[in-house]
Amino acid sequence: MSAPKGNQFWKLRNKHGRSKRFASPEQLWEAACEYFAYCDRTPWKAIKNKTKGEIKEKEESPTQRPYSLTGLMAYLDVSKSFWNDFKKGSHEDFSVVITRIENVIRTQQLEGAIVGAFNPNIVSRIIGLSDKQKVTHTINSKEFKGFDFLPYIPKADESI
């Protein structure tokens, strides 16, 4: 069933589109600080196997939970595309807060890897640090056409 003719319900609407998830940069920063506090309050539990002679025991010890952009997005219930659009948007005041949040996450991961709390190989991949070197090798010489020091004997071709 379609709307009746002369319908003016669209005038009742006071806004169009989805409302902003964060109305101000301060709200975004507060939400990020809540995530950081959550990570600090709830550490991971690492299970280590210990052996004393023939007795094997499992020991559970708390391990620091790393901050991550993926974890922050899950905590805030936003998608990667939302974060990227928000970051690339024309909101200059939000870009400062987003940069600060990403720097806090990167610093915590890097410092955790340096002191041995996190796996340095994984952190370096996440952050984008790598030891890869792109090697290009070019040769400026003639094309290889075969060995010219062997004598050519036409009778050898006929016997085959």
C-alpha positions as CSV (number, residue, x, y, z in Angstrom):
1,M,0.0,0.0,0.0
2,S,1.4,3.4,-0.9
3,A,1.2,6.6,1.0
4,P,-1.9,8.7,0.4
5,K,-1.7,11.6,-2.1
6,G,-0.9,14.9,-0.6
7,N,1.1,13.2,2.2
8,Q,3.4,15.6,4.0
9,F,4.8,13.3,6.7
10,W,8.3,14.1,5.5
11,K,7.9,17.6,6.9
12,L,7.6,16.1,10.4
13,R,11.2,14.8,10.3
14,N,13.6,17.2,11.9
15,K,16.9,15.5,10.7
16,H,18.0,13.3,7.9
17,G,20.6,10.5,8.0
18,R,22.1,8.6,10.8
19,S,23.0,10.5,14.0
20,K,26.7,10.8,14.8
21,R,28.2,8.2,17.0
22,F,30.3,10.8,18.8
23,A,29.0,14.3,18.9
24,S,32.3,15.8,20.0
25,P,36.0,14.9,20.1
26,E,35.9,14.8,23.9
27,Q,33.3,12.0,23.7
28,L,35.5,10.0,21.4
29,W,38.5,10.5,23.7
30,E,36.5,9.5,26.8
31,A,35.3,6.3,25.0
32,A,38.9,5.5,24.1
33,C,40.1,6.1,27.7
34,E,37.3,3.7,28.9
35,Y,38.7,1.1,26.5
36,F,42.3,1.7,27.7
37,A,41.1,1.4,31.4
38,Y,39.2,-1.9,30.4
39,C,42.4,-3.3,29.0
40,D,44.3,-2.4,32.1
41,R,41.6,-3.8,34.4
42,T,41.2,-7.1,32.6
43,P,44.5,-8.8,31.8
44,W,44.8,-11.9,29.8
45,K,45.6,-15.1,31.7
46,A,48.6,-16.9,30.4
47,I,48.8,-20.6,31.1
48,K,52.4,-21.9,31.6
49,N,53.3,-25.6,31.9
50,K,55.8,-26.2,34.7
51,T,57.5,-29.5,35.5
52,K,59.1,-30.4,38.8
53,G,60.6,-33.8,38.3
54,E,57.8,-36.0,37.0
55,I,55.1,-33.7,38.2
56,K,53.5,-31.5,35.6
57,E,51.6,-28.4,36.7
58,K,49.7,-25.7,34.9
59,E,50.3,-22.2,36.3
60,E,48.0,-19.4,35.4
61,S,49.5,-15.9,35.5
62,P,48.0,-12.5,34.5
63,T,49.5,-11.0,31.3
64,Q,49.0,-7.4,30.2
65,R,46.3,-7.0,27.5
66,P,47.7,-5.0,24.6
67,Y,45.8,-2.0,23.2
68,S,44.8,-2.5,19.6
69,L,42.8,-0.5,17.0
70,T,40.8,-3.6,16.3
71,G,40.0,-4.1,20.0
72,L,39.0,-0.4,20.3
73,M,36.7,-0.7,17.3
74,A,35.1,-3.8,18.8
75,Y,34.7,-2.0,22.2
76,L,33.1,1.0,20.5
77,D,31.0,-1.2,18.2
78,V,32.2,0.5,15.0
79,S,33.5,-0.9,11.8
80,K,36.9,-0.4,10.1
81,S,35.2,1.5,7.3
82,F,33.4,3.8,9.8
83,W,36.8,4.5,11.5
84,N,38.5,5.2,8.2
85,D,35.7,7.5,7.0
86,F,35.7,9.3,10.4
87,K,39.5,9.7,10.1
88,K,39.4,10.9,6.5
89,G,36.3,13.1,7.1
90,S,36.4,16.9,7.2
91,H,36.3,17.0,11.0
92,E,39.6,18.7,11.9
93,D,39.0,18.5,15.6
94,F,38.3,14.8,15.4
95,S,41.5,14.1,13.5
96,V,43.6,15.4,16.4
97,V,41.9,13.0,18.8
98,I,42.1,10.1,16.3
99,T,45.8,10.7,15.9
100,R,46.3,10.8,19.6
101,I,44.4,7.5,20.1
102,E,46.4,5.7,17.4
103,N,49.7,7.1,18.9
104,V,48.7,5.8,22.4
105,I,47.9,2.3,20.9
106,R,51.1,2.2,18.9
107,T,53.3,3.4,21.8
108,Q,51.8,0.8,24.2
109,Q,52.4,-2.0,21.7
110,L,55.9,-0.9,20.9
111,E,56.9,-0.4,24.6
112,G,55.3,-3.7,25.5
113,A,57.4,-5.5,22.8
114,I,60.6,-3.7,24.0
115,V,60.2,-4.8,27.6
116,G,59.2,-8.3,26.6
117,A,55.5,-8.2,27.5
118,F,54.4,-8.8,23.9
119,N,55.8,-10.8,21.1
120,P,58.1,-8.4,19.2
121,N,57.6,-10.2,15.8
122,I,53.9,-9.8,15.9
123,V,54.0,-6.2,17.1
124,S,56.4,-5.3,14.4
125,R,54.1,-6.7,11.8
126,I,51.1,-4.9,13.3
127,I,52.8,-1.6,13.5
128,G,54.4,-1.9,10.1
129,L,58.0,-2.2,11.2
130,S,59.9,-4.8,9.2
131,D,63.4,-5.8,8.2
132,K,62.3,-6.5,4.6
133,Q,64.6,-5.0,2.0
134,K,63.6,-4.8,-1.6
135,V,66.5,-6.0,-3.7
136,T,66.5,-5.3,-7.4
137,H,69.1,-6.8,-9.6
138,T,69.6,-5.8,-13.2
139,I,72.3,-7.0,-15.6
140,N,73.5,-4.8,-18.4
141,S,75.1,-7.4,-20.6
142,K,74.4,-9.3,-23.8
143,E,71.7,-11.9,-24.1
144,F,73.0,-15.5,-23.5
145,K,73.0,-17.4,-26.8
146,G,74.9,-20.5,-25.7
147,F,78.4,-21.6,-25.3
148,D,80.7,-20.8,-28.2
149,F,83.8,-22.7,-27.1
150,L,82.4,-26.1,-28.1
151,P,83.1,-27.1,-31.7
152,Y,80.0,-27.7,-33.8
153,I,80.0,-31.0,-35.8
154,P,77.1,-31.3,-38.3
155,K,77.5,-35.1,-38.4
156,A,76.6,-35.3,-34.7
157,D,73.1,-34.0,-35.5
158,E,72.5,-36.6,-38.2
159,S,73.3,-39.5,-35.9
160,I,70.5,-38.6,-33.5
